Amino acid sequence: MSSLIRLFLVTYFLLLTLYFGSCSPASFKEITEPKFHPDVGLNISQLLKRHGYPFEAYTVVTEDGYMLGLHRIPFGVHNKSTESGKPVALLVHGLMSQSIDFLNNEPEHSLGLLLADQGYDVWLINLRGNTHSRRHITLDPDVDKAKFWDFSWHESGIYDLPATIDLILNTTGQSKLYYFGHSRGTTAFFVMASELPEYNQKIRLMTSLAPVTFMENNLDKDKWLLANSILGLQITAKVLNLHELMSHSDTRLKIVKTCCYEGSPCLKECELYFEKSFGDSPTEFNMTLLPVYLSNSPSGFSVKDGFHYLQQFKNGGRFRQYDYGVLKNKIKYGQSTPPEYNLTNVVAPVALHYARNDLATGYKDVEHLARVLPNCINLRMVPLEKFYHLNFIWSNHVKTLVYDEIFKDLTKY
């Protein structure tokens, strides 16, 4: 949530700078037409086609009526095998993200494409509410706002993931798959594996990138401020009839395309935009890819989703379902406080990859999660001080720092 505030403020700072500062239109007179990365503006099917990878699209209909976009890369450029029985990989994105974010960091640094080239049948989910999954069999997200957006990562765990896993396994004829989750994609998994423990038997290995469950030791002071103000935020959202945040906008992309290229007089402002918007240092990123990332993301999420995360800050080290308040909790749960997720049910093998200075997930909380899980097969802190939350999908060195270690685990499972 704090990143949303930063994004809002810095966007308008850039607009002011563009017209009144070093980035004024006059300052561009002697600058040649910028040459952007060829992936800028491409959607997932266009990006895969440009790089020579196949693309298939499916629709998953959940038990509660949400229609999810599911994308598939059945084989790679360097491994074109289409034989049956290939290992299946499911990639699950984080908050404000979507399927393409596992693919748009250049093929040599993108987890989805690396897996396809290693012989995996790669599937990429789009969780409810993002650009590809803003659909329902009866509800309109813009008209029926209160009903459509009444979900958090809990519903993704008990509805989105099971329906998707079942469709994939039925389509491929496999009995198990490899699960790769980033951020919210890890939270939803731990919900599913706790609440629907039978799905543990359908997971060969769960690879968790920047896992988010417990938040008692979160390092972000801004998020703690928001967590301590959650009641006021909930009242404000209700008064404003606000249910969705950060849906995709071309405005942000236009701003970045104006400033973020080599030779731009406001390249420093662009780097500040990236750092303040995402809470990450630009030094670990290829800044020429920033317009590529923003061509499709952020992709939107529900306000309730954000509130559910903020509630975890105040749960005293517990991983709990959504807190509706004492009265509604008694009606919904039969008790005054929301029930805890029973993480001892998560018997599937789990590998946890985390970073010491990740502001979205405290390293002590990840280490606590490792102690609670009954089958944590790997707990690995990235050996780089300035490695942050989004670096797990967007980083110049993510393959050597993270993915090569993941591939070692895959050979064992």
C-alpha positions as CSV (number, residue, x, y, z in Angstrom):
1,M,0.0,0.0,0.0
2,S,2.8,2.5,0.8
3,S,4.2,1.9,-2.7
4,L,0.8,3.1,-4.1
5,I,1.2,6.4,-2.3
6,R,4.8,6.7,-3.5
7,L,3.7,5.9,-7.1
8,F,1.0,8.6,-7.0
9,L,3.2,11.3,-5.5
10,V,6.2,10.6,-7.7
11,T,4.1,10.4,-10.9
12,Y,2.9,13.9,-10.3
13,F,6.4,15.1,-9.4
14,L,7.6,13.8,-12.7
15,L,4.8,15.6,-14.5
16,L,5.8,18.9,-12.9
17,T,9.4,18.3,-13.6
18,L,8.6,17.5,-17.2
19,Y,7.0,20.8,-17.8
20,F,8.8,23.2,-15.5
21,G,12.3,21.6,-14.8
22,S,15.2,20.0,-16.6
23,C,12.7,17.9,-18.6
24,S,10.8,20.8,-20.1
25,P,9.8,20.3,-23.8
26,A,12.4,22.9,-24.8
27,S,15.2,20.7,-23.3
28,F,14.3,18.0,-25.8
29,K,15.0,20.0,-28.9
30,E,18.5,18.8,-29.4
31,I,17.7,15.2,-28.4
32,T,17.3,12.7,-31.1
33,E,14.2,10.5,-31.2
34,P,14.7,7.9,-28.5
35,K,15.1,4.3,-29.4
36,F,13.1,2.1,-27.1
37,H,13.5,-1.5,-26.4
38,P,11.5,-3.5,-29.0
39,D,9.4,-5.2,-26.3
40,V,7.9,-1.8,-25.2
41,G,4.1,-1.9,-25.7
42,L,3.8,-5.6,-26.4
43,N,1.2,-7.8,-24.7
44,I,2.0,-11.3,-23.7
45,S,1.2,-13.0,-27.0
46,Q,3.1,-10.4,-29.0
47,L,6.1,-10.6,-26.7
48,L,6.3,-14.4,-27.0
49,K,5.9,-14.3,-30.8
50,R,8.7,-11.7,-31.1
51,H,11.1,-14.0,-29.1
52,G,10.0,-17.1,-31.0
53,Y,7.9,-18.9,-28.2
54,P,4.5,-20.5,-28.7
55,F,1.5,-19.1,-26.9
56,E,-1.8,-20.6,-25.8
57,A,-4.7,-19.0,-23.9
58,Y,-7.3,-20.7,-21.7
59,T,-10.1,-19.5,-19.4
60,V,-10.6,-20.9,-15.9
61,V,-14.0,-20.5,-14.3
62,T,-13.8,-20.7,-10.6
63,E,-16.5,-22.2,-8.2
64,D,-17.6,-18.7,-7.3
65,G,-17.9,-17.5,-11.0
66,Y,-14.7,-15.6,-11.7
67,M,-13.2,-16.1,-15.2
68,L,-9.4,-16.2,-15.1
69,G,-7.0,-15.8,-18.0
70,L,-4.6,-18.7,-18.1
71,H,-1.5,-18.6,-20.4
72,R,0.6,-21.5,-21.6
73,I,4.1,-21.9,-23.2
74,P,4.0,-25.6,-24.2
75,F,7.7,-25.6,-25.3
76,G,10.7,-23.4,-25.6
77,V,12.9,-21.9,-28.3
78,H,15.9,-24.1,-27.3
79,N,13.8,-27.1,-26.4
80,K,11.0,-27.7,-28.9
81,S,9.9,-31.1,-27.6
82,T,6.1,-31.6,-27.6
83,E,6.1,-35.1,-26.2
84,S,3.6,-36.0,-23.6
85,G,4.7,-36.4,-20.0
86,K,6.7,-33.3,-19.8
87,P,7.0,-31.7,-16.3
88,V,4.5,-29.0,-15.7
89,A,5.3,-25.7,-14.1
90,L,2.7,-23.2,-12.8
91,L,3.9,-19.6,-12.2
92,V,1.8,-17.4,-9.9
93,H,2.3,-13.6,-9.8
94,G,2.3,-11.1,-7.0
95,L,0.2,-8.1,-6.1
96,M,-0.5,-5.6,-9.0
97,S,1.2,-8.1,-11.3
98,Q,0.2,-10.5,-14.1
99,S,1.5,-13.4,-16.2
100,I,3.8,-11.4,-18.5
101,D,5.9,-10.2,-15.6
102,F,7.6,-13.7,-15.5
103,L,8.6,-13.2,-19.2
104,N,9.5,-9.6,-19.8
105,N,13.0,-9.4,-18.3
106,E,14.7,-10.7,-21.5
107,P,14.7,-14.5,-22.2
108,E,18.0,-15.1,-20.5
109,H,16.7,-13.6,-17.2
110,S,12.9,-14.5,-17.3
111,L,11.9,-17.5,-15.2
112,G,9.0,-18.6,-17.5
113,L,11.2,-18.7,-20.6
114,L,14.1,-20.3,-18.9
115,L,11.8,-23.1,-17.7
116,A,10.3,-23.5,-21.2
117,D,13.8,-23.8,-22.6
118,Q,14.7,-26.5,-20.0
119,G,11.8,-28.7,-21.2
120,Y,9.0,-27.6,-18.9
121,D,5.3,-27.2,-20.0
122,V,4.9,-23.7,-18.6
123,W,1.5,-22.3,-17.4
124,L,1.0,-18.7,-16.1
125,I,-2.1,-17.8,-14.1
126,N,-3.8,-14.4,-13.8
127,L,-5.4,-14.2,-10.4
128,R,-8.8,-12.6,-10.0
129,G,-9.1,-8.9,-10.6
130,N,-6.0,-8.3,-12.8
131,T,-6.1,-7.2,-16.4
132,H,-6.7,-10.7,-17.8
133,S,-9.0,-11.8,-15.1
134,R,-11.4,-8.8,-14.7
135,R,-14.4,-11.0,-15.6
136,H,-17.2,-12.9,-13.9
137,I,-20.1,-15.0,-15.2
138,T,-22.7,-12.6,-13.7
139,L,-20.9,-9.6,-12.2
140,D,-19.5,-6.5,-13.9
141,P,-16.4,-5.1,-12.2
142,D,-17.4,-1.5,-13.0
143,V,-21.1,-1.8,-12.3
144,D,-21.2,-4.4,-9.5
145,K,-18.1,-3.1,-7.7
146,A,-19.0,-4.0,-4.2
147,K,-19.7,-7.6,-5.1
148,F,-17.1,-8.2,-7.7
149,W,-14.2,-6.8,-5.7
150,D,-15.2,-8.4,-2.4
151,F,-12.2,-10.7,-2.3
152,S,-8.6,-10.9,-1.1
153,W,-5.8,-13.4,-1.4
154,H,-7.9,-15.8,0.6
155,E,-10.3,-16.3,-2.3
156,S,-7.4,-16.7,-4.7
157,G,-6.2,-19.5,-2.5
158,I,-9.4,-21.4,-2.1
159,Y,-10.9,-20.8,-5.5
160,D,-8.4,-19.6,-8.2
161,L,-5.6,-22.0,-7.5
162,P,-7.5,-25.2,-7.1
163,A,-9.6,-24.6,-10.3
164,T,-6.4,-23.7,-12.2
165,I,-4.4,-26.7,-11.0
166,D,-7.3,-29.1,-11.8
167,L,-7.6,-27.7,-15.4
168,I,-3.8,-27.9,-16.0
169,L,-3.5,-31.5,-14.7
170,N,-6.6,-32.6,-16.6
171,T,-5.3,-31.0,-19.8
172,T,-1.8,-32.4,-19.5
173,G,-2.6,-35.8,-18.0
174,Q,-0.1,-35.2,-15.2
175,S,-0.8,-35.9,-11.5
176,K,1.4,-33.2,-10.1
177,L,3.0,-29.9,-11.1
178,Y,5.8,-27.6,-10.0
179,Y,4.5,-24.4,-8.4
180,F,6.4,-21.1,-8.5
181,G,5.0,-18.2,-6.6
182,H,6.1,-14.6,-6.1
183,S,4.8,-12.5,-3.2
184,R,1.0,-12.7,-3.3
185,G,1.4,-15.9,-5.3
186,T,3.0,-17.4,-2.3
187,T,0.4,-16.2,0.1
188,A,-2.4,-17.7,-2.0
189,F,-0.5,-21.0,-2.1
190,F,-0.2,-21.2,1.7
191,V,-3.9,-20.5,2.0
192,M,-4.8,-23.3,-0.4
193,A,-2.4,-25.8,1.1
194,S,-3.7,-25.0,4.6
195,E,-7.4,-24.9,3.8
196,L,-7.5,-27.6,1.1
197,P,-4.7,-30.0,2.2
198,E,-5.6,-32.6,-0.4
199,Y,-3.9,-30.2,-3.0
200,N,-0.5,-30.8,-1.4
201,Q,-0.6,-34.2,-3.2
202,K,-0.7,-32.3,-6.5
203,I,2.5,-30.3,-5.9
204,R,5.9,-31.8,-6.7
205,L,7.7,-28.7,-5.3
206,M,6.6,-25.3,-4.3
207,T,9.2,-22.6,-5.0
208,S,8.5,-19.5,-3.0
209,L,10.0,-16.2,-4.2
210,A,9.8,-13.4,-1.5
211,P,7.2,-15.3,0.5
212,V,4.5,-13.3,2.4
213,T,2.6,-14.8,5.3
214,F,3.6,-13.4,8.7
215,M,4.3,-9.7,8.9
216,E,5.1,-9.0,12.5
217,N,8.7,-8.2,11.6
218,N,8.1,-6.2,8.4
219,L,10.8,-3.5,7.9
220,D,8.6,-0.9,6.1
221,K,7.7,2.0,8.4
222,D,5.2,3.4,5.9
223,K,3.3,0.1,5.9
224,W,3.2,0.0,9.7
225,L,1.8,3.5,9.6
226,L,-0.9,2.4,7.2
227,A,-1.6,-0.7,9.3
228,N,-2.1,1.4,12.4
229,S,-4.5,3.6,10.5
230,I,-6.5,0.8,8.8
231,L,-9.9,1.6,10.4
232,G,-9.7,5.1,8.9
233,L,-8.6,3.8,5.6
234,Q,-11.5,1.3,5.5
235,I,-14.0,4.0,6.3
236,T,-12.6,6.2,3.6
237,A,-12.7,3.5,1.0
238,K,-16.4,2.8,1.9
239,V,-17.3,6.5,1.7
240,L,-15.6,6.9,-1.6
241,N,-17.0,3.6,-2.9
242,L,-13.4,2.6,-3.7
243,H,-12.9,-1.1,-4.4
244,E,-10.2,-1.3,-7.0
245,L,-6.7,0.2,-7.1
246,M,-3.9,0.5,-9.6
247,S,-5.6,-0.9,-12.7
248,H,-3.4,-0.6,-15.8
249,S,-3.0,2.9,-17.2
250,D,-1.2,4.0,-20.3
251,T,-0.5,7.4,-18.6
252,R,2.4,5.9,-16.6
253,L,3.9,4.3,-19.7
254,K,3.7,7.7,-21.5
255,I,5.5,9.4,-18.7
256,V,8.2,6.8,-18.6
257,K,8.7,6.8,-22.4
258,T,9.1,10.6,-22.2
259,C,11.9,10.4,-19.6
260,C,13.4,6.9,-19.4
261,Y,15.9,6.4,-22.2
262,E,19.7,6.9,-22.6
263,G,20.4,10.6,-23.3
264,S,17.2,11.9,-21.8
265,P,17.8,15.1,-19.8
266,C,15.6,13.7,-17.0
267,L,17.0,10.2,-16.7
268,K,17.8,10.9,-13.0
269,E,14.2,11.8,-12.4
270,C,13.3,8.5,-14.1
271,E,15.5,6.6,-11.8
272,L,14.0,8.4,-8.8
273,Y,10.5,7.5,-10.1
274,F,11.5,3.8,-10.2
275,E,13.1,3.9,-6.7
276,K,10.3,5.8,-5.0
277,S,7.5,4.0,-6.8
278,F,8.6,0.5,-6.2
279,G,10.8,0.9,-3.1
280,D,13.7,-0.6,-4.9
281,S,17.1,0.7,-6.0
282,P,17.4,1.0,-9.8
283,T,21.0,-0.3,-9.6
284,E,19.9,-3.9,-9.9
285,F,17.6,-3.2,-12.9
286,N,18.2,-2.7,-16.6
287,M,16.5,0.7,-16.7
288,T,16.0,0.4,-20.5
289,L,13.4,-2.3,-19.6
290,L,11.4,-0.1,-17.3
291,P,9.0,0.9,-20.2
292,V,8.7,-2.8,-21.0
293,Y,7.6,-3.6,-17.4
294,L,5.1,-0.7,-17.4
295,S,3.6,-1.7,-20.8
296,N,1.4,-4.2,-18.9
297,S,1.8,-3.6,-15.2
298,P,0.6,-2.6,-12.6
299,S,-2.4,-4.6,-13.3
300,G,-4.8,-3.7,-10.5
301,F,-6.0,-5.4,-7.3
302,S,-8.8,-5.2,-4.8
303,V,-8.8,-2.7,-1.9
304,K,-9.8,-5.7,0.3
305,D,-6.7,-7.4,-0.8
306,G,-4.5,-4.6,0.5
307,F,-6.5,-4.4,3.8
308,H,-6.0,-8.1,4.4
309,Y,-2.3,-7.7,4.1
310,L,-2.3,-4.7,6.5
311,Q,-4.2,-6.8,9.0
312,Q,-1.4,-9.3,9.1
313,F,0.8,-6.5,10.7
314,K,-1.4,-6.5,13.7
315,N,-1.9,-10.2,14.1
316,G,0.9,-10.8,16.6
317,G,2.8,-13.2,14.4
318,R,-0.3,-15.1,13.3
319,F,-1.4,-15.9,9.7
320,R,-5.1,-15.3,9.7
321,Q,-8.2,-15.0,7.6
322,Y,-9.8,-11.6,7.0
323,D,-10.9,-9.7,10.1
324,Y,-14.5,-8.3,9.6
325,G,-14.8,-7.1,13.2
326,V,-16.1,-8.9,16.3
327,L,-19.8,-9.1,15.3
328,K,-19.4,-10.1,11.7
329,N,-16.6,-12.5,12.6
330,K,-19.0,-14.3,15.0
331,I,-21.5,-14.6,12.1
332,K,-19.0,-15.7,9.5
333,Y,-16.5,-17.7,11.6
334,G,-18.5,-18.5,14.7
335,Q,-15.8,-16.7,16.8
336,S,-14.8,-13.1,17.6
337,T,-11.4,-13.3,15.9
338,P,-10.6,-14.7,12.4
339,P,-9.3,-18.2,12.4
340,E,-5.6,-18.9,11.7
341,Y,-4.4,-20.8,8.7
342,N,-3.0,-24.2,9.8
343,L,0.4,-24.1,8.1
344,T,1.2,-27.6,9.5
345,N,-1.2,-28.9,6.8
346,V,1.3,-27.7,4.2
347,V,3.1,-31.0,3.7
348,A,4.2,-30.4,0.1
349,P,8.0,-29.7,-0.2
350,V,8.6,-26.0,-0.1
351,A,11.7,-23.9,-0.9
352,L,11.9,-20.4,0.4
353,H,14.0,-17.7,-1.3
354,Y,14.1,-14.3,0.4
355,A,16.2,-11.2,0.8
356,R,17.4,-9.5,3.9
357,N,16.3,-5.9,3.0
358,D,13.0,-6.7,1.2
359,L,10.6,-4.2,2.6
360,A,7.5,-6.3,1.5
361,T,8.5,-9.3,3.6
362,G,10.6,-9.2,6.7
363,Y,13.5,-11.7,6.7
364,K,12.7,-12.8,10.3
365,D,9.1,-13.6,9.2
366,V,10.3,-15.8,6.4
367,E,12.6,-17.6,8.8
368,H,9.7,-18.1,11.2
369,L,7.6,-19.5,8.3
370,A,10.4,-22.0,7.6
371,R,10.3,-23.2,11.2
372,V,6.5,-23.6,11.1
373,L,6.3,-25.5,7.8
374,P,6.7,-29.3,8.2
375,N,8.5,-29.8,4.9
376,C,10.7,-26.8,4.1
377,I,13.5,-28.3,2.0
378,N,15.4,-25.1,1.4
379,L,15.7,-21.7,3.1
380,R,17.9,-19.4,1.1
381,M,18.7,-15.7,1.6
382,V,19.9,-14.1,-1.6
383,P,23.6,-13.2,-1.1
384,L,23.2,-9.5,-2.1
385,E,22.5,-6.7,0.3
386,K,20.7,-4.5,-2.3
387,F,18.2,-7.1,-3.5
388,Y,14.5,-6.3,-3.1
389,H,11.0,-7.5,-3.7
390,L,10.7,-7.0,-7.4
391,N,14.2,-8.2,-8.1
392,F,13.0,-11.7,-7.8
393,I,11.3,-11.2,-11.2
394,W,13.1,-8.1,-12.6
395,S,16.9,-8.1,-12.0
396,N,20.1,-8.0,-14.0
397,H,21.5,-10.9,-12.1
398,V,18.4,-12.8,-11.0
399,K,19.4,-16.0,-12.9
400,T,22.7,-16.4,-11.1
401,L,21.5,-15.1,-7.8
402,V,18.2,-17.0,-7.6
403,Y,17.1,-19.1,-10.6
404,D,20.2,-21.2,-10.8
405,E,19.6,-22.3,-7.2
406,I,16.0,-23.0,-8.0
407,F,17.1,-25.3,-10.9
408,K,19.3,-27.3,-8.5
409,D,16.2,-28.0,-6.3
410,L,14.2,-29.0,-9.4
411,T,16.7,-31.8,-10.2
412,K,16.0,-33.3,-6.8
413,Y,12.2,-33.2,-7.1
